[in-house]
Amino acid sequence: MTMLTILDLAKSFGAKGDENGNVSAGEIYKAGFDMIGGCQDCGATIAAYNAYPSRTGYWKCGDCIGEHGFKTVQEFVKHLNSEINKESKTDERP
């Protein structure tokens, strides 16, 4: 099963490739994502092209993502909006 990567998300949020299709770290950052991070589970250093956003809110590597990732950008956005809504409800004061 193919999971959505951080690079996929960056492209969908506006990161542009050069004439060869390569996306720079600057473009990834402008789209709102980091280029390098670490796997939540094993601590491996991962980059946007092999880092998977997970339902825990952290990145995971290909070995650790399991069923915790997303298949589409729409699925990611729906989950993100759900988490934001949960957060805003816990911030409400009586």
MMTF fields as JSON, N, C-alpha, C and O atoms, coordinates in Angstrom:
{
  "mmtfVersion": "1.0.0",
  "mmtfProducer": "UNKNOWN",
  "numBonds": 375,
  "numAtoms": 376,
  "numGroups": 94,
  "numChains": 1,
  "numModels": 1,
  "chainsPerModel": [1],
  "groupsPerChain": [94],
  "chainIdList": ["A"],
  "bondAtomList": [4, 2, 8, 6, 12, 10, 16, 14, 20, 18, 24, 22, 28, 26, 32, 30, 36, 34, 40, 38, 44, 42, 48, 46, 52, 50, 56, 54, 60, 58, 64, 62, 68, 66, 72, 70, 76, 74, 80, 78, 84, 82, 88, 86, 92, 90, 96, 94, 100, 98, 104, 102, 108, 106, 112, 110, 116, 114, 120, 118, 124, 122, 128, 126, 132, 130, 136, 134, 140, 138, 144, 142, 148, 146, 152, 150, 156, 154, 160, 158, 164, 162, 168, 166, 172, 170, 176, 174, 180, 178, 184, 182, 188, 186, 192, 190, 196, 194, 200, 198, 204, 202, 208, 206, 212, 210, 216, 214, 220, 218, 224, 222, 228, 226, 232, 230, 236, 234, 240, 238, 244, 242, 248, 246, 252, 250, 256, 254, 260, 258, 264, 262, 268, 266, 272, 270, 276, 274, 280, 278, 284, 282, 288, 286, 292, 290, 296, 294, 300, 298, 304, 302, 308, 306, 312, 310, 316, 314, 320, 318, 324, 322, 328, 326, 332, 330, 336, 334, 340, 338, 344, 342, 348, 346, 352, 350, 356, 354, 360, 358, 364, 362, 368, 366, 372, 370],
  "bondOrderList": [1, 1, 1, 1, 1, 1, 1, 1, 1, 1, 1, 1, 1, 1, 1, 1, 1, 1, 1, 1, 1, 1, 1, 1, 1, 1, 1, 1, 1, 1, 1, 1, 1, 1, 1, 1, 1, 1, 1, 1, 1, 1, 1, 1, 1, 1, 1, 1, 1, 1, 1, 1, 1, 1, 1, 1, 1, 1, 1, 1, 1, 1, 1, 1, 1, 1, 1, 1, 1, 1, 1, 1, 1, 1, 1, 1, 1, 1, 1, 1, 1, 1, 1, 1, 1, 1, 1, 1, 1, 1, 1, 1, 1],
  "groupList": [{"groupName": "MET", "atomNameList": ["N", "CA", "C", "O"], "elementList": ["N", "C", "C", "O"], "formalChargeList": [0, 0, 0, 0], "bondAtomList": [1, 0, 2, 1, 3, 2], "bondOrderList": [1, 1, 2], "singleLetterCode": "M", "chemCompType": "L-PEPTIDE LINKING"}, {"groupName": "THR", "atomNameList": ["N", "CA", "C", "O"], "elementList": ["N", "C", "C", "O"], "formalChargeList": [0, 0, 0, 0], "bondAtomList": [1, 0, 2, 1, 3, 2], "bondOrderList": [1, 1, 2], "singleLetterCode": "T", "chemCompType": "L-PEPTIDE LINKING"}, {"groupName": "LEU", "atomNameList": ["N", "CA", "C", "O"], "elementList": ["N", "C", "C", "O"], "formalChargeList": [0, 0, 0, 0], "bondAtomList": [1, 0, 2, 1, 3, 2], "bondOrderList": [1, 1, 2], "singleLetterCode": "L", "chemCompType": "L-PEPTIDE LINKING"}, {"groupName": "ILE", "atomNameList": ["N", "CA", "C", "O"], "elementList": ["N", "C", "C", "O"], "formalChargeList": [0, 0, 0, 0], "bondAtomList": [1, 0, 2, 1, 3, 2], "bondOrderList": [1, 1, 2], "singleLetterCode": "I", "chemCompType": "L-PEPTIDE LINKING"}, {"groupName": "ASP", "atomNameList": ["N", "CA", "C", "O"], "elementList": ["N", "C", "C", "O"], "formalChargeList": [0, 0, 0, 0], "bondAtomList": [1, 0, 2, 1, 3, 2], "bondOrderList": [1, 1, 2], "singleLetterCode": "D", "chemCompType": "L-PEPTIDE LINKING"}, {"groupName": "ALA", "atomNameList": ["N", "CA", "C", "O"], "elementList": ["N", "C", "C", "O"], "formalChargeList": [0, 0, 0, 0], "bondAtomList": [1, 0, 2, 1, 3, 2], "bondOrderList": [1, 1, 2], "singleLetterCode": "A", "chemCompType": "L-PEPTIDE LINKING"}, {"groupName": "LYS", "atomNameList": ["N", "CA", "C", "O"], "elementList": ["N", "C", "C", "O"], "formalChargeList": [0, 0, 0, 0], "bondAtomList": [1, 0, 2, 1, 3, 2], "bondOrderList": [1, 1, 2], "singleLetterCode": "K", "chemCompType": "L-PEPTIDE LINKING"}, {"groupName": "SER", "atomNameList": ["N", "CA", "C", "O"], "elementList": ["N", "C", "C", "O"], "formalChargeList": [0, 0, 0, 0], "bondAtomList": [1, 0, 2, 1, 3, 2], "bondOrderList": [1, 1, 2], "singleLetterCode": "S", "chemCompType": "L-PEPTIDE LINKING"}, {"groupName": "PHE", "atomNameList": ["N", "CA", "C", "O"], "elementList": ["N", "C", "C", "O"], "formalChargeList": [0, 0, 0, 0], "bondAtomList": [1, 0, 2, 1, 3, 2], "bondOrderList": [1, 1, 2], "singleLetterCode": "F", "chemCompType": "L-PEPTIDE LINKING"}, {"groupName": "GLY", "atomNameList": ["N", "CA", "C", "O"], "elementList": ["N", "C", "C", "O"], "formalChargeList": [0, 0, 0, 0], "bondAtomList": [1, 0, 2, 1, 3, 2], "bondOrderList": [1, 1, 2], "singleLetterCode": "G", "chemCompType": "PEPTIDE LINKING"}, {"groupName": "GLU", "atomNameList": ["N", "CA", "C", "O"], "elementList": ["N", "C", "C", "O"], "formalChargeList": [0, 0, 0, 0], "bondAtomList": [1, 0, 2, 1, 3, 2], "bondOrderList": [1, 1, 2], "singleLetterCode": "E", "chemCompType": "L-PEPTIDE LINKING"}, {"groupName": "ASN", "atomNameList": ["N", "CA", "C", "O"], "elementList": ["N", "C", "C", "O"], "formalChargeList": [0, 0, 0, 0], "bondAtomList": [1, 0, 2, 1, 3, 2], "bondOrderList": [1, 1, 2], "singleLetterCode": "N", "chemCompType": "L-PEPTIDE LINKING"}, {"groupName": "VAL", "atomNameList": ["N", "CA", "C", "O"], "elementList": ["N", "C", "C", "O"], "formalChargeList": [0, 0, 0, 0], "bondAtomList": [1, 0, 2, 1, 3, 2], "bondOrderList": [1, 1, 2], "singleLetterCode": "V", "chemCompType": "L-PEPTIDE LINKING"}, {"groupName": "TYR", "atomNameList": ["N", "CA", "C", "O"], "elementList": ["N", "C", "C", "O"], "formalChargeList": [0, 0, 0, 0], "bondAtomList": [1, 0, 2, 1, 3, 2], "bondOrderList": [1, 1, 2], "singleLetterCode": "Y", "chemCompType": "L-PEPTIDE LINKING"}, {"groupName": "CYS", "atomNameList": ["N", "CA", "C", "O"], "elementList": ["N", "C", "C", "O"], "formalChargeList": [0, 0, 0, 0], "bondAtomList": [1, 0, 2, 1, 3, 2], "bondOrderList": [1, 1, 2], "singleLetterCode": "C", "chemCompType": "L-PEPTIDE LINKING"}, {"groupName": "GLN", "atomNameList": ["N", "CA", "C", "O"], "elementList": ["N", "C", "C", "O"], "formalChargeList": [0, 0, 0, 0], "bondAtomList": [1, 0, 2, 1, 3, 2], "bondOrderList": [1, 1, 2], "singleLetterCode": "Q", "chemCompType": "L-PEPTIDE LINKING"}, {"groupName": "PRO", "atomNameList": ["N", "CA", "C", "O"], "elementList": ["N", "C", "C", "O"], "formalChargeList": [0, 0, 0, 0], "bondAtomList": [1, 0, 2, 1, 3, 2], "bondOrderList": [1, 1, 2], "singleLetterCode": "P", "chemCompType": "L-PEPTIDE LINKING"}, {"groupName": "ARG", "atomNameList": ["N", "CA", "C", "O"], "elementList": ["N", "C", "C", "O"], "formalChargeList": [0, 0, 0, 0], "bondAtomList": [1, 0, 2, 1, 3, 2], "bondOrderList": [1, 1, 2], "singleLetterCode": "R", "chemCompType": "L-PEPTIDE LINKING"}, {"groupName": "TRP", "atomNameList": ["N", "CA", "C", "O"], "elementList": ["N", "C", "C", "O"], "formalChargeList": [0, 0, 0, 0], "bondAtomList": [1, 0, 2, 1, 3, 2], "bondOrderList": [1, 1, 2], "singleLetterCode": "W", "chemCompType": "L-PEPTIDE LINKING"}, {"groupName": "HIS", "atomNameList": ["N", "CA", "C", "O"], "elementList": ["N", "C", "C", "O"], "formalChargeList": [0, 0, 0, 0], "bondAtomList": [1, 0, 2, 1, 3, 2], "bondOrderList": [1, 1, 2], "singleLetterCode": "H", "chemCompType": "L-PEPTIDE LINKING"}],
  "groupTypeList": [0, 1, 0, 2, 1, 3, 2, 4, 2, 5, 6, 7, 8, 9, 5, 6, 9, 4, 10, 11, 9, 11, 12, 7, 5, 9, 10, 3, 13, 6, 5, 9, 8, 4, 0, 3, 9, 9, 14, 15, 4, 14, 9, 5, 1, 3, 5, 5, 13, 11, 5, 13, 16, 7, 17, 1, 9, 13, 18, 6, 14, 9, 4, 14, 3, 9, 10, 19, 9, 8, 6, 1, 12, 15, 10, 8, 12, 6, 19, 2, 11, 7, 10, 3, 11, 6, 10, 7, 6, 1, 4, 10, 17, 16],
  "groupIdList": [1, 2, 3, 4, 5, 6, 7, 8, 9, 10, 11, 12, 13, 14, 15, 16, 17, 18, 19, 20, 21, 22, 23, 24, 25, 26, 27, 28, 29, 30, 31, 32, 33, 34, 35, 36, 37, 38, 39, 40, 41, 42, 43, 44, 45, 46, 47, 48, 49, 50, 51, 52, 53, 54, 55, 56, 57, 58, 59, 60, 61, 62, 63, 64, 65, 66, 67, 68, 69, 70, 71, 72, 73, 74, 75, 76, 77, 78, 79, 80, 81, 82, 83, 84, 85, 86, 87, 88, 89, 90, 91, 92, 93, 94],
  "secStructList": [7, 7, 7, 7, 7, 2, 2, 2, 2, 2, 2, 2, 6, 6, 7, 7, 5, 7, 6, 6, 1, 7, 5, 7, 2, 2, 2, 2, 2, 2, 6, 6, 7, 7, 1, 3, 3, 3, 7, 6, 6, 6, 7, 7, 3, 3, 3, 4, 4, 4, 7, 3, 3, 7, 6, 6, 1, 1, 3, 3, 7, 6, 6, 6, 7, 6, 6, 1, 1, 7, 1, 1, 2, 2, 2, 2, 2, 2, 2, 2, 2, 2, 2, 2, 2, 2, 2, 2, 2, 2, 6, 7, 7, 7],
  "xCoordList": [0.844, 0.0, 0.889, 1.837, 0.581, 1.349, 0.803, -0.393, 1.702, 1.32, 1.803, 2.78, 1.119, 1.419, 2.702, 2.879, 3.601, 4.832, 4.704, 3.773, 5.653, 5.715, 5.94, 5.383, 6.748, 6.967, 5.662, 5.387, 4.864, 3.551, 2.696, 2.057, 2.703, 1.928, 2.457, 1.681, 3.778, 4.371, 3.975, 3.624, 4.03, 3.633, 2.163, 1.796, 1.334, -0.1, -0.408, -1.444, 0.502, 0.323, 1.151, 1.369, 1.618, 2.221, 3.703, 4.206, 4.437, 5.865, 6.024, 5.4, 6.848, 7.056, 8.408, 9.401, 8.417, 9.658, 10.364, 9.75, 11.676, 12.43, 12.175, 11.293, 12.942, 12.725, 12.904, 12.405, 13.616, 13.795, 12.803, 12.823, 11.939, 10.958, 11.445, 10.714, 12.668, 13.211, 12.655, 12.587, 12.264, 11.703, 12.763, 13.272, 13.091, 14.12, 13.589, 12.381, 14.518, 14.147, 13.418, 12.489, 13.836, 13.173, 11.715, 10.856, 11.439, 10.054, 9.229, 8.075, 9.825, 9.131, 8.823, 7.726, 9.786, 9.601, 8.518, 7.679, 8.538, 7.52, 6.114, 5.142, 6.007, 4.703, 4.267, 3.151, 5.153, 4.774, 5.315, 4.84, 6.3, 6.844, 8.36, 9.01, 8.907, 10.354, 10.904, 10.174, 12.203, 12.846, 13.342, 13.283, 13.827, 14.418, 13.772, 13.448, 13.594, 13.038, 13.47, 14.404, 12.794, 13.12, 11.866, 10.783, 12.037, 10.914, 10.53, 11.39, 9.256, 8.744, 9.087, 9.373, 9.065, 9.245, 10.701, 11.156, 11.435, 12.804, 13.888, 15.053, 13.518, 14.488, 15.319, 16.223, 15.039, 15.799, 15.66, 14.594, 16.726, 16.667, 15.962, 16.333, 14.95, 14.177, 14.002, 14.017, 13.836, 13.642, 12.248, 11.548, 11.862, 10.498, 10.079, 8.912, 10.999, 10.63, 10.393, 9.736, 10.918, 10.707, 10.175, 10.335, 9.545, 8.914, 7.406, 6.876, 6.737, 5.29, 4.597, 4.916, 3.642, 2.88, 2.002, 1.42, 1.912, 1.117, -0.055, -0.121, -0.954, -2.138, -1.787, -2.628, -0.571, -0.128, 0.323, 0.524, 0.483, 0.958, 2.447, 2.975, 3.128, 4.578, 4.9, 4.069, 6.124, 6.595, 7.006, 7.424, 6.88, 7.378, 8.076, 7.771, 9.011, 9.705, 8.858, 7.824, 9.296, 8.569, 8.424, 7.43, 9.405, 9.329, 8.335, 7.768, 8.129, 7.309, 5.899, 5.054, 5.624, 4.333, 3.157, 2.096, 3.317, 2.228, 0.919, 0.863, -0.13, -1.454, -1.736, -2.882, -0.693, -0.864, -0.766, -0.879, -0.557, -0.388, -1.658, -2.758, -1.472, -2.578, -2.324, -1.181, -3.396, -3.276, -3.417, -2.859, -4.164, -4.421, -4.268, -4.315, -4.088, -4.031, -5.369, -5.405, -6.459, -7.788, -7.97, -8.545, -7.483, -7.574, -6.765, -7.205, -5.578, -4.732, -5.438, -5.497, -5.972, -6.638, -7.859, -8.091, -8.636, -9.812, -9.391, -10.019, -8.324, -7.824, -7.318, -7.606, -6.574, -6.04, -7.159, -7.095, -8.174, -9.319, -10.037, -10.49, -10.141, -10.773, -9.983, -10.56, -8.668, -7.818, -7.894, -7.901, -7.951, -8.07, -9.398, -9.452, -10.468, -11.784, -11.79, -12.363, -11.155, -11.059, -10.324, -10.743, -9.231, -8.4, -9.173, -9.099, -9.912, -10.645, -11.765, -12.099, -12.338, -13.389, -12.825, -13.502, -11.599, -10.991, -10.536, -10.335, -10.37, -9.953, -11.119, -10.905, -12.348, -13.514, -13.659, -13.45, -14.013, -14.235, -15.73, -16.528, -16.121, -17.558, -18.108, -19.292],
  "yCoordList": [-1.179, 0.0, 1.242, 1.335, 2.18, 3.412, 4.435, 4.724, 4.971, 5.996, 7.363, 7.472, 8.365, 9.755, 10.173, 9.89, 10.848, 11.354, 12.854, 13.519, 13.355, 14.794, 15.541, 16.622, 14.983, 15.615, 15.708, 16.736, 14.659, 14.699, 15.837, 16.582, 15.95, 17.023, 18.389, 19.288, 18.551, 19.841, 20.24, 21.394, 19.297, 19.595, 19.986, 20.91, 19.299, 19.614, 20.956, 21.562, 21.418, 22.713, 23.803, 24.868, 23.537, 24.596, 24.516, 25.375, 23.548, 23.435, 23.13, 22.204, 23.899, 23.753, 23.11, 23.376, 22.268, 21.661, 22.56, 23.442, 22.328, 23.071, 22.454, 21.608, 22.874, 22.374, 20.857, 20.248, 20.244, 18.791, 18.079, 16.855, 18.862, 18.28, 18.138, 17.636, 18.572, 18.481, 19.599, 20.753, 19.249, 20.217, 20.529, 19.624, 21.805, 22.219, 22.257, 22.292, 22.249, 22.367, 23.687, 23.746, 24.741, 26.031, 25.989, 26.585, 25.28, 25.134, 24.33, 24.661, 23.284, 22.462, 23.299, 23.216, 24.1, 24.962, 26.015, 26.276, 26.619, 27.624, 27.031, 27.737, 25.729, 25.063, 24.706, 24.229, 24.94, 24.72, 23.447, 23.03, 22.825, 21.565, 21.648, 22.49, 20.779, 20.683, 19.682, 18.831, 19.788, 18.876, 17.616, 16.521, 17.773, 16.647, 16.543, 17.548, 15.308, 15.051, 13.686, 13.091, 13.206, 11.894, 11.07, 11.599, 9.763, 8.845, 8.826, 8.693, 8.957, 8.942, 7.641, 7.65, 6.534, 5.233, 4.809, 4.491, 4.802, 4.255, 5.315, 5.001, 6.579, 7.663, 7.848, 8.683, 7.093, 7.226, 8.638, 9.246, 9.155, 10.428, 10.196, 9.302, 10.999, 10.867, 12.234, 13.259, 12.236, 13.475, 13.461, 12.449, 14.578, 14.736, 13.617, 13.226, 13.103, 12.079, 10.702, 9.865, 10.445, 9.129, 9.255, 8.354, 10.384, 10.629, 10.609, 11.207, 9.921, 9.756, 10.43, 10.133, 11.344, 11.924, 10.83, 10.021, 10.814, 9.767, 10.367, 11.574, 9.514, 9.938, 10.392, 10.969, 10.139, 10.602, 12.054, 12.684, 12.587, 13.956, 14.052, 15.15, 12.936, 12.907, 12.167, 11.439, 12.367, 11.642, 10.235, 9.988, 9.316, 7.956, 7.527, 8.027, 6.597, 6.061, 4.964, 4.574, 4.475, 3.438, 2.147, 1.438, 1.833, 0.612, 0.734, -0.266, 1.931, 2.129, 2.661, 2.604, 3.176, 3.825, 2.862, 3.251, 1.629, 0.655, 1.205, 1.717, 1.102, 1.605, 2.991, 3.44, 3.663, 4.959, 6.143, 7.29, 5.882, 6.954, 7.271, 6.866, 8.002, 8.464, 8.046, 8.009, 7.733, 7.34, 8.527, 8.523, 9.549, 10.713, 12.011, 12.025, 13.082, 14.41, 14.71, 15.268, 14.341, 14.602, 13.895, 14.459, 12.667, 11.924, 12.624, 12.711, 13.12, 13.859, 15.12, 15.381, 15.902, 17.171, 16.921, 17.651, 15.904, 15.563, 15.232, 15.686, 14.439, 14.08, 15.328, 15.521, 16.161, 17.379, 18.289, 18.816, 18.472, 19.306, 18.721, 19.457, 17.406, 16.736, 16.994, 17.263, 16.907, 17.159, 18.612, 18.897, 19.526, 20.955, 21.213, 21.963, 20.595, 20.76, 20.208, 20.82, 19.053, 18.483, 19.436, 19.674, 19.978, 20.903, 22.157, 22.627, 22.702, 23.943, 23.705, 24.602, 22.523, 22.217, 22.076, 22.415, 21.584, 21.448, 22.796, 22.962, 23.774, 25.109, 25.988, 27.064, 25.543, 26.338, 26.433, 25.462, 27.593, 27.83, 27.776, 28.247, 27.218, 27.178, 28.558, 28.697],
  "zCoordList": [0.0, 0.0, 0.0, 0.779, -0.865, -0.967, 0.017, 0.044, 0.819, 1.792, 1.314, 0.573, 1.74, 1.448, 2.156, 3.341, 1.436, 2.042, 2.337, 1.883, 3.1, 3.351, 2.042, 1.847, 1.143, -0.161, -0.946, -1.565, -0.927, -1.586, -1.023, -1.766, 0.302, 0.942, 0.545, 0.22, 0.569, 0.209, -1.21, -1.456, -2.137, -3.518, -3.583, -4.309, -2.84, -2.884, -2.227, -2.497, -1.359, -0.709, -1.383, -0.805, -2.618, -3.414, -3.699, -4.422, -3.185, -3.492, -4.978, -5.496, -5.652, -7.09, -7.376, -6.7, -8.386, -8.838, -9.834, -10.434, -10.007, -11.013, -12.39, -12.539, -13.391, -14.753, -14.872, -15.818, -13.913, -13.897, -12.972, -12.848, -12.329, -11.425, -9.99, -9.137, -9.715, -8.358, -7.486, -7.907, -6.283, -5.346, -4.294, -3.632, -4.142, -3.195, -1.767, -1.533, -0.826, 0.585, 0.826, 1.631, 0.13, 0.266, -0.148, 0.503, -1.236, -1.696, -0.694, -0.418, -0.16, 0.836, 2.073, 2.626, 2.502, 3.666, 3.4, 4.262, 2.203, 1.86, 1.879, 2.15, 1.591, 1.605, 3.024, 3.233, 4.003, 5.395, 6.026, 7.082, 5.393, 5.891, 6.043, 5.423, 6.863, 7.015, 6.015, 5.507, 5.735, 4.801, 5.506, 4.946, 6.726, 7.457, 8.83, 9.462, 9.275, 10.595, 11.073, 10.537, 12.067, 12.616, 12.818, 13.067, 12.705, 12.906, 14.382, 15.253, 14.65, 16.017, 16.725, 17.922, 16.013, 16.652, 16.784, 17.882, 15.674, 15.719, 15.753, 15.998, 15.508, 15.567, 14.314, 14.301, 13.258, 12.013, 11.453, 11.55, 10.872, 10.183, 8.857, 8.097, 8.583, 7.357, 6.72, 7.401, 5.401, 4.653, 4.037, 4.078, 3.476, 2.968, 2.02, 2.008, 1.238, 0.251, 0.863, 0.244, 2.076, 2.71, 4.136, 4.96, 4.402, 5.699, 5.503, 4.566, 6.389, 6.282, 7.463, 8.614, 7.191, 8.297, 8.901, 8.178, 10.218, 10.868, 11.632, 11.862, 12.008, 12.757, 14.174, 14.863, 14.609, 15.92, 15.877, 16.916, 14.647, 14.499, 14.263, 14.085, 14.258, 14.04, 12.756, 12.215, 12.276, 11.106, 11.504, 12.635, 10.55, 10.729, 9.446, 8.363, 9.579, 8.414, 7.775, 8.318, 6.632, 5.919, 6.698, 6.544, 7.535, 8.332, 9.488, 9.927, 9.972, 11.177, 10.913, 11.806, 9.713, 9.48, 9.594, 10.083, 9.158, 9.28, 8.747, 7.629, 9.544, 9.161, 9.747, 9.759, 10.23, 10.896, 9.949, 10.383, 8.647, 7.678, 6.915, 7.291, 5.84, 5.008, 3.563, 3.107, 2.855, 1.454, 0.512, -0.586, 0.941, 0.083, 0.875, 2.105, 0.139, 0.76, 1.435, 2.531, 0.782, 1.342, 2.685, 3.617, 2.778, 4.029, 5.13, 6.276, 4.764, 5.711, 6.192, 7.394, 5.259, 5.604, 6.479, 7.443, 6.155, 6.968, 8.407, 9.363, 8.549, 9.878, 10.608, 11.789, 9.909, 10.505, 10.991, 12.101, 10.173, 10.574, 11.776, 12.653, 11.82, 12.955, 14.235, 15.289, 14.131, 15.3, 15.747, 16.945, 14.791, 15.127, 15.828, 16.802, 15.338, 15.967, 17.386, 18.287, 17.593, 18.949, 19.867, 21.0, 19.373, 20.163, 20.527, 21.663, 19.573, 19.859, 20.872, 21.646, 20.874, 21.852, 23.251, 24.222, 23.379, 24.712, 25.237, 26.44, 24.328, 24.745, 25.181, 25.737, 24.935, 25.295, 26.803, 27.531, 27.242, 28.675, 28.967, 28.156, 30.091, 30.44, 30.741, 31.05]
}
